[in-house]
Amino acid sequence: MKKKTAVIFESFQENLRIASWEALTCAIEFSEDGVDEITLVLMDDKPKTKAGELSRQSGYPVIAIDIGNGGLYNSERTLSMLSDLFRNQETTHICLAGTTQGLDYAPGLATRLSKQCMTAVESVVTEEQNLCLARAIYGGKIMEKVRVDASGAVIVTQPGTFKPFSEETSGAEVVECLTIDTPAESIHNVKVKQVQKESSALAEAPVIISAGRGIKEEENLELVQRLAAVFTKSAVGGSRPICDLEWMEYKQQVGITGATVTPDLYLACGISGAAQHISGMRNSGFIVSINIDPKAAIFNYSDVCIVEDLTTFIPTFIETVEKLKPA
Ligand SMILES: Cc1cc2nc3c(=O)[nH]c(=O)nc-3n(C[C@H](O)[C@H](O)[C@H](O)COP(=O)(O)OP(=O)(O)OC[C@H]3O[C@@H](n4cnc5c(N)ncnc54)[C@H](O)[C@@H]3O)c2cc1C
């Protein structure tokens, strides 16, 4: 059966989110060229101009929905509009990015449309000649490949895992503008205030040493700092639990809700490799991981895998480097 896929584009502060372009890549990879249909949906305040640009840039037709309300996201209204739209469109697959907004409305949309909801999709793979969606489960230890039946699904992509769509197209502009009436909402968003992120040394450092929950005790952070000092220009980062424990500042957190980093060398100490961490560091030049678990997911993304207790390995490594230094 032919797939009819809709990709929902999100905009923020006048720009289309990169994660939405990644969701489009997922939809294209999950479609059979020349057989399946792809339409883009843009929800925005006065979306006409942006929808025109999106259609020309992508080469796909765009449905532009005016959400009014100064463009402020409202989960009730979004759900109402999208479920009305897709009920009338016979859309089988709906692809969107796993942003804060996307993760907020995707499960509700799937329920209203009686479709399954697949979150954290990282890639499209072929299994026994069927296109499948792949995602990490059990803290990233296992890659699950899921075949979606013809009735379709709501597919939520993990930001940072697909390449953003960037093909040159010479597509003509095809835009349909819709206004969808919705019932009065019980929730009214007043304002969106962006968090002022403090800049951290992570953005500039060619070497990042990151600590995860495997360091076990705050005192062991000293080991990580000593390891960082071995390199002339380095910075110390961490996984989210380490920041939640207040052992590090949030500006040092690497991952989907922290910083995205691309140092020449990323050294992960006691980090398991959950998808949310990986999406922030997977594009580092060279990745070395220290973990006592030989099956840790981070090893799937590492150039060098060290299966060792970090409290044994790090002091031995520092001692060896010290010995090798010219007197
Ligand atoms: C919406 C959302 C957003 C998130 N955003 C982020 C994010 O931005 N960044 C982030 O990091 N996480 C994020 N998370 C959390 C994420 O899912 C994981 O829980 C987290 O990354 C795990 O951190 P960890 O690897 O330090 O800890 P764990 O998963 O507990 O892993 C600890 C690892 O240390 C190893 N270990 C234990 N002892 C030793 C030892 N002595 N020597 C060596 N290795 C040892 C263990 O084998 C294990 O692999 C997010 C989660 C959600 C739901």
The ligand as an ORCA input file, in Angstrom:
! r2SCAN-3c Opt
* xyz 0 1
  C      14.228     14.149     27.835
  C      15.583     13.672     28.293
  C      16.688     14.444     28.014
  C      17.958     14.001     28.421
  N      19.053     14.761     28.114
  C      20.277     14.302     28.422
  C      21.461     15.025     28.048
  O      21.403     16.105     27.445
  N      22.663     14.518     28.376
  C      22.809     13.337     29.047
  O      23.949     12.915     29.311
  N      21.712     12.621     29.410
  C      20.469     13.092     29.144
  N      19.383     12.382     29.531
  C      19.585     11.222     30.439
  C      19.970      9.967     29.674
  O      18.811      9.275     29.238
  C      20.788      9.009     30.562
  O      20.041      8.727     31.718
  C      22.127      9.592     30.975
  O      22.847     10.055     29.841
  C      22.936      8.506     31.675
  O      24.088      9.093     32.220
  P      25.374      8.223     32.523
  O      25.821      7.543     31.283
  O      26.322      9.120     33.223
  O      24.836      7.202     33.633
  P      24.499      5.657     33.537
  O      23.553      5.375     32.439
  O      24.101      5.248     34.908
  O      25.882      4.971     33.150
  C      26.975      4.857     34.004
  C      28.009      4.005     33.281
  O      29.190      3.945     34.052
  C      29.724      2.646     33.962
  N      30.540      2.462     35.150
  C      30.134      2.191     36.435
  N      31.192      2.124     37.256
  C      32.284      2.351     36.498
  C      33.676      2.418     36.787
  N      34.137      2.264     38.031
  N      34.526      2.644     35.765
  C      34.080      2.823     34.502
  N      32.773      2.764     34.168
  C      31.890      2.550     35.159
  C      28.522      1.727     33.898
  O      28.870      0.497     33.283
  C      27.565      2.562     33.028
  O      27.703      2.249     31.656
  C      18.107     12.791     29.136
  C      16.972     12.023     29.400
  C      15.733     12.459     29.003
  C      14.540     11.597     29.294
*
